[in-house]
């Protein structure tokens, strides 16, 4: 198990499903992103999908879909109780604030009625709560694979938590 997973107990409620976010779910997401990050970096694009519970109550993910440098289309799966989206932020790029969830990330999840998981080029893992419109950094730089040429100072100081309004202000929108 990764040392950075030794988080203080992480309990995020997932209002649509009624399930509490468990340690195995966090580990699942870290494993999923650990495998996906290098592909995302190599292809310079986002990869995305859904996570939720299958008919046997297991936490599962859809196959990752390739997107573009800054977006990723999703098709709603019929074989799971969806609780969240997931996506990478692709390769490191000085022209993007790719170490933070975007306001679009949060609004998209809110419109779907689900939460979100985001992996950044710096190896951060974020969880977005679309009911409360809050983004929380689950783990910091390097807890997931880091993109080649990642420059930590590009985004400045990164808080552990942002409300939607704080994020919009931070992104200068």
KAZI-V199517 format. One line per field, one symbol per residue. burial: # if it has 24 or more other ideal C-beta (glycine too) atoms within 12 Angstrom, else .. A space follows every 50 residues. Layout:
burial = ???
This chain:
burial = ...##.#..#.#.#..#.#.#...##########.##.###..####### ###.....####.####....#.#.....##############..##### ######.###.#.#################..#########.#####..# ....#..#...#.#..#..##..
